[in-house]
Amino acid sequence: MSTTLDDSAPTAARLPAKAYRSTKVRRQRVKAAWLFLAPMLVVLAMVAGWPLLRTFYFSFTDASLSDLSDILFIGLENYLVYDDGRWYGVLADPIWWRSVWNTFYFAIVSVSLEVVFGVIVALILNAEFKGRTFVRAAVLIPWAIPTIVSAQMWAWMLNDQFGIINEILMALGIIGDPIAWTADAAYSMWAVIMVDVWKTTPFVALLALAAMQMLPKDCYEAAEVDGIHPVKVFFKVTLPLITPALMVAVIFRLLDALRVFDVIYVLTSNSTSTMSMSIYARQQLVEFQDVGYGSAASTLLFLIIALATIAYLYLGRKQLNLGGDA
Amino acid sequence: MTSRQFNKLATRIGFWLLVAFVTIIAVFPFYYAVITSFTPSSDLFRIELWPSTWSLANYVQVFTQKSFLQAIFNSILIATSVVFIALLLGITASYALGRVRFRGRTTVLLVILGVSMFPQVAVLSGLFEVIRALNLYNNPGGLILSYTIFTLPFTVWVLTTFMRQLPMELEEAAIMDGATPWVTITKVFLPLMWPAMATTGLLAFIAAWNEFLFALTFTLTDSQRTVPVAIALLSGGSAYELPWGPIMAASVVVTVPLVVLVIIFQRRIVSGLTAGAVKG
């Protein structure tokens, strides 16, 4: 990551001395560069920058979805207000805090599981065996399936009456009665996590595999000659060397998991036991038409994710610097 | 058998069991969806790994629904346009970011990275207003515009990485011959960038094809829905009698092309993903 961001000139941009001395060519290139960037920057400003600012603004107003032009500035009332002996606003809403907790619980548990399983799958794919290409293609299938479709597929397999999962577990004697996986608050979060882990482990596995394939072969040969146990080799050699790549995979996955919407929406709808921050904000915005309040939740979500990212980048700075060279 | 040989054999068996386990976990849910889609609704209460009667009824039901065909058409239209726009804007931007040294380059890269990390919900209300102002609500145009928020940063990022790896001699020659930057892009870089563009285009297509939140929020009527929304909203009389057969048939229809594409292009996709993540 850092290699791209550091401002030393890329090799290609170091032009031959002769051409570079000619300031006319150089100025022309810089001008052209901005011209080429302009359309992209305009589009990003239109779909990201400006809407984000408007969301911040709406969060201080009483805007409603039916009419966004007639709005009143109400300060921090959407966030927190004390009125007649009671606190109101997003920050005083236990359901909001429940959704914050759910989101972090979901993100941390599912990303951890994905890293563990992803590394195991990558180790398998990194070994030489017959049918490796086939297994690699098979492992990619969950990743290729749209999230909505995988959520529906699992919803069907987890169905309380006709689902195959209950059938298998009952046949094996693990459970006595069918479980309502997606409806029962005790299990629904685990159902969501399971579907997400199934779908995104291939992504982590691919990144881990790419890192493993770049490792030098000679230390493995040396380890084999010395008769060191493969498990020890993994923990002492492979894991430390692929950690930078894993850190990058983890941040991509965490950012994705913290904004989770579709898996949860399809599997468990608006149930509070699995509600994520995105579901909460969208419900306020679209279903309750309360743009002001929903925007306040969106703004908080944005701030929480930004803070989590900064904290993660700060803590993992060393590893990410190495990650750039991987 | 010595204990050493025994250990070796046990390791081999263990390894193959693990391979089999991973493969089954990866493939089984999709296999089961395919099986379900061919099972007549009346047989769905029986759980079978291989249907005793095969039926196309679920597919007939899905394809005779006009709204589903319309959703497929919308998805193709939207995903293709998004890919086209992302590549067009991405290739010029990545030339600027990958080949030219100028002040503010780092800032632009940081902005792009920042946008790619955006939670989509954070722009939902603002984007809703923009889309309404442009008169694009409940219209494929609104989705095409909004999907650039996640396809464009990704495309630019990956193409920039690829653009940098091209040797500088190529460009030197063009500059010596007095070629303008535009000519350099179209005549020198474009022919070399096709593989990278195919990869990023494919990934952008998949992302746009699968998107759900914007599609759910910025469309209203069945005729404007995209495939994921159509599948999520397929429902029967009540929550307890969801039409699982047709849902699985529709799921299989929209997933098979993606699975085939991913398997054909798996090498390319892996290189695109790793360029975007590891090297990015």
Boltz contact constraints between the chains, C-beta under 6 A:
constraints:
  - contact:
      token1: [A, 5]
      token2: [B, 106]
      max_distance: 6.0
  - contact:
      token1: [A, 5]
      token2: [B, 109]
      max_distance: 6.0
  - contact:
      token1: [A, 7]
      token2: [B, 106]
      max_distance: 6.0
  - contact:
      token1: [A, 9]
      token2: [B, 101]
      max_distance: 6.0
  - contact:
      token1: [A, 10]
      token2: [B, 164]
      max_distance: 6.0
  - contact:
      token1: [A, 12]
      token2: [B, 99]
      max_distance: 6.0
  - contact:
      token1: [A, 12]
      token2: [B, 164]
      max_distance: 6.0
  - contact:
      token1: [A, 12]
      token2: [B, 168]
      max_distance: 6.0
  - contact:
      token1: [A, 13]
      token2: [B, 99]
      max_distance: 6.0
  - contact:
      token1: [A, 13]
      token2: [B, 101]
      max_distance: 6.0
  - contact:
      token1: [A, 16]
      token2: [B, 172]
      max_distance: 6.0
  - contact:
      token1: [A, 19]
      token2: [B, 175]
      max_distance: 6.0
  - contact:
      token1: [A, 29]
      token2: [B, 100]
      max_distance: 6.0
  - contact:
      token1: [A, 30]
      token2: [B, 102]
      max_distance: 6.0
  - contact:
      token1: [A, 32]
      token2: [B, 181]
      max_distance: 6.0
  - contact:
      token1: [A, 33]
      token2: [B, 96]
      max_distance: 6.0
  - contact:
      token1: [A, 33]
      token2: [B, 100]
      max_distance: 6.0
  - contact:
      token1: [A, 33]
      token2: [B, 102]
      max_distance: 6.0
  - contact:
      token1: [A, 36]
      token2: [B, 92]
      max_distance: 6.0
  - contact:
      token1: [A, 36]
      token2: [B, 95]
      max_distance: 6.0
  - contact:
      token1: [A, 36]
      token2: [B, 96]
      max_distance: 6.0
  - contact:
      token1: [A, 37]
      token2: [B, 93]
      max_distance: 6.0
  - contact:
      token1: [A, 37]
      token2: [B, 96]
      max_distance: 6.0
  - contact:
      token1: [A, 39]
      token2: [B, 89]
      max_distance: 6.0
  - contact:
      token1: [A, 40]
      token2: [B, 89]
      max_distance: 6.0
  - contact:
      token1: [A, 40]
      token2: [B, 93]
      max_distance: 6.0
  - contact:
      token1: [A, 43]
      token2: [B, 148]
      max_distance: 6.0
  - contact:
      token1: [A, 44]
      token2: [B, 115]
      max_distance: 6.0
  - contact:
      token1: [A, 47]
      token2: [B, 146]
      max_distance: 6.0
  - contact:
      token1: [A, 47]
      token2: [B, 148]
      max_distance: 6.0
  - contact:
      token1: [A, 47]
      token2: [B, 149]
      max_distance: 6.0
  - contact:
      token1: [A, 48]
      token2: [B, 115]
      max_distance: 6.0
  - contact:
      token1: [A, 48]
      token2: [B, 149]
      max_distance: 6.0
  - contact:
      token1: [A, 51]
      token2: [B, 123]
      max_distance: 6.0
  - contact:
      token1: [A, 51]
      token2: [B, 126]
      max_distance: 6.0
  - contact:
      token1: [A, 51]
      token2: [B, 127]
      max_distance: 6.0
  - contact:
      token1: [A, 51]
      token2: [B, 130]
      max_distance: 6.0
  - contact:
      token1: [A, 52]
      token2: [B, 123]
      max_distance: 6.0
  - contact:
      token1: [A, 54]
      token2: [B, 126]
      max_distance: 6.0
  - contact:
      token1: [A, 54]
      token2: [B, 129]
      max_distance: 6.0
  - contact:
      token1: [A, 55]
      token2: [B, 122]
      max_distance: 6.0
  - contact:
      token1: [A, 55]
      token2: [B, 125]
      max_distance: 6.0
  - contact:
      token1: [A, 55]
      token2: [B, 126]
      max_distance: 6.0
  - contact:
      token1: [A, 58]
      token2: [B, 125]
      max_distance: 6.0
  - contact:
      token1: [A, 68]
      token2: [B, 129]
      max_distance: 6.0
  - contact:
      token1: [A, 121]
      token2: [B, 22]
      max_distance: 6.0
  - contact:
      token1: [A, 124]
      token2: [B, 19]
      max_distance: 6.0
  - contact:
      token1: [A, 135]
      token2: [B, 23]
      max_distance: 6.0
  - contact:
      token1: [A, 137]
      token2: [B, 263]
      max_distance: 6.0
  - contact:
      token1: [A, 138]
      token2: [B, 23]
      max_distance: 6.0
  - contact:
      token1: [A, 138]
      token2: [B, 26]
      max_distance: 6.0
  - contact:
      token1: [A, 138]
      token2: [B, 27]
      max_distance: 6.0
  - contact:
      token1: [A, 139]
      token2: [B, 26]
      max_distance: 6.0
  - contact:
      token1: [A, 140]
      token2: [B, 262]
      max_distance: 6.0
  - contact:
      token1: [A, 140]
      token2: [B, 266]
      max_distance: 6.0
  - contact:
      token1: [A, 141]
      token2: [B, 26]
      max_distance: 6.0
  - contact:
      token1: [A, 141]
      token2: [B, 27]
      max_distance: 6.0
  - contact:
      token1: [A, 141]
      token2: [B, 30]
      max_distance: 6.0
  - contact:
      token1: [A, 141]
      token2: [B, 259]
      max_distance: 6.0
  - contact:
      token1: [A, 142]
      token2: [B, 26]
      max_distance: 6.0
  - contact:
      token1: [A, 144]
      token2: [B, 258]
      max_distance: 6.0
  - contact:
      token1: [A, 144]
      token2: [B, 259]
      max_distance: 6.0
  - contact:
      token1: [A, 144]
      token2: [B, 262]
      max_distance: 6.0
  - contact:
      token1: [A, 145]
      token2: [B, 255]
      max_distance: 6.0
  - contact:
      token1: [A, 146]
      token2: [B, 210]
      max_distance: 6.0
  - contact:
      token1: [A, 146]
      token2: [B, 228]
      max_distance: 6.0
  - contact:
      token1: [A, 147]
      token2: [B, 210]
      max_distance: 6.0
  - contact:
      token1: [A, 148]
      token2: [B, 212]
      max_distance: 6.0
  - contact:
      token1: [A, 148]
      token2: [B, 228]
      max_distance: 6.0
  - contact:
      token1: [A, 148]
      token2: [B, 231]
      max_distance: 6.0
  - contact:
      token1: [A, 148]
      token2: [B, 232]
      max_distance: 6.0
  - contact:
      token1: [A, 149]
      token2: [B, 251]
      max_distance: 6.0
  - contact:
      token1: [A, 149]
      token2: [B, 255]
      max_distance: 6.0
  - contact:
      token1: [A, 152]
      token2: [B, 247]
      max_distance: 6.0
  - contact:
      token1: [A, 152]
      token2: [B, 251]
      max_distance: 6.0
  - contact:
      token1: [A, 153]
      token2: [B, 29]
      max_distance: 6.0
  - contact:
      token1: [A, 153]
      token2: [B, 33]
      max_distance: 6.0
  - contact:
      token1: [A, 156]
      token2: [B, 244]
      max_distance: 6.0
  - contact:
      token1: [A, 162]
      token2: [B, 44]
      max_distance: 6.0
  - contact:
      token1: [A, 162]
      token2: [B, 45]
      max_distance: 6.0
  - contact:
      token1: [A, 164]
      token2: [B, 47]
      max_distance: 6.0
  - contact:
      token1: [A, 167]
      token2: [B, 47]
      max_distance: 6.0
  - contact:
      token1: [A, 206]
      token2: [B, 270]
      max_distance: 6.0
  - contact:
      token1: [A, 206]
      token2: [B, 273]
      max_distance: 6.0
  - contact:
      token1: [A, 207]
      token2: [B, 277]
      max_distance: 6.0
  - contact:
      token1: [A, 210]
      token2: [B, 274]
      max_distance: 6.0
  - contact:
      token1: [A, 245]
      token2: [B, 278]
      max_distance: 6.0
  - contact:
      token1: [A, 248]
      token2: [B, 277]
      max_distance: 6.0
  - contact:
      token1: [A, 248]
      token2: [B, 278]
      max_distance: 6.0
  - contact:
      token1: [A, 252]
      token2: [B, 277]
      max_distance: 6.0
  - contact:
      token1: [A, 255]
      token2: [B, 117]
      max_distance: 6.0
  - contact:
      token1: [A, 259]
      token2: [B, 119]
      max_distance: 6.0
  - contact:
      token1: [A, 261]
      token2: [B, 213]
      max_distance: 6.0
  - contact:
      token1: [A, 262]
      token2: [B, 212]
      max_distance: 6.0
  - contact:
      token1: [A, 266]
      token2: [B, 232]
      max_distance: 6.0
  - contact:
      token1: [A, 278]
      token2: [B, 121]
      max_distance: 6.0
  - contact:
      token1: [A, 281]
      token2: [B, 121]
      max_distance: 6.0
  - contact:
      token1: [A, 282]
      token2: [B, 121]
      max_distance: 6.0
  - contact:
      token1: [A, 285]
      token2: [B, 124]
      max_distance: 6.0
  - contact:
      token1: [A, 285]
      token2: [B, 125]
      max_distance: 6.0
  - contact:
      token1: [A, 286]
      token2: [B, 217]
      max_distance: 6.0
  - contact:
      token1: [A, 291]
      token2: [B, 125]
      max_distance: 6.0
  - contact:
      token1: [A, 295]
      token2: [B, 125]
      max_distance: 6.0
  - contact:
      token1: [A, 298]
      token2: [B, 121]
      max_distance: 6.0
  - contact:
      token1: [A, 298]
      token2: [B, 122]
      max_distance: 6.0
  - contact:
      token1: [A, 301]
      token2: [B, 119]
      max_distance: 6.0
  - contact:
      token1: [A, 302]
      token2: [B, 122]
      max_distance: 6.0
  - contact:
      token1: [A, 305]
      token2: [B, 119]
      max_distance: 6.0
  - contact:
      token1: [A, 326]
      token2: [B, 278]
      max_distance: 6.0
